[in-house]
């Protein structure tokens, strides 16, 4: 069995219930935190996580088993974090 382990991913669920200025403020806050903490400087896009899932489920990874595919922009490799 394999698993995709996504890091911080920019989805609508992060902003549930927010509108107007509160939404804009939260987006800016998370973008600032991601830039400061994630080595790639941003949160993942949903399509990036989906591509990892497709790869792991496809023929290209036929010999991969018992693995966790970490998709976090380098956050885990960086060490301790608060994101």
N, C-alpha and C positions, 0 to 999 in steps of 0.2 A: 504494500500500500504506500502511496505517495501523498504528499500534501503541498499545497501552495500556501505560503505564510505571508500575507501582504502586510506591509507597514501602513503608515498613515496614507489614506487614499481620499482624494477630493471627490466626495459624493454629496448629493443633496441631503442625505441624512445628517451630515455634519451641521447643517443650517436649518434643520426642521423647526418650523414655527417662527423663524426670523423673517422680517420684511424690512424694506426701506433701509434706513441708516443703520439699524441694528445688524442687518444682513451684511451690508458693506463693511461695517466695523469688524465683524467676526471673520469675514473673508480676509481682510487685511491683517488681522491678528494672527490667524493661522498661517498665512503666507510668510509673515515675518518670523514666526517660530520655526517653520520648516526651513527657511533660508538659513537661520542661525544654527539649527541642530542637525539637519539631514545633509550628509555630504554632497548629494546631488543638488541640494538647494531648493527642493520643492517636494510637495506631496506627489504621490503616484496619480496617474489618470486611470480611470476604470478600464480603458482599453489596454493599458499596459499589463494590468493584472489578468485580464481576460486572455491576452496573448500567452502569458506564462501558463495559464490553465490549459489552453489549447495545445501548447507544446508538450506539456507533461502528459496529456491524454492522447497525444498523437503517436504515429509510428516512429518519429524521430527520437523519442525517448524510450523505445521498446526495451532497452537493457537497463533502464533506471528503475530501481525498486528500493523501497524502504527509505526514501529520501524526503527531505523537506526543502522545497525551493523557496528561499527567502527573497522576497521582492520588497525591499524597504529602502532603496536608494542609498544603501551603505550604512544605515543607522546602527544596525547590530554590530557591524564590523568596527564601527567607531568606538564602541564601548558604552559606558553608562550614559543614559539620556533621560530626559523627562518628557519627551514628546509622546 
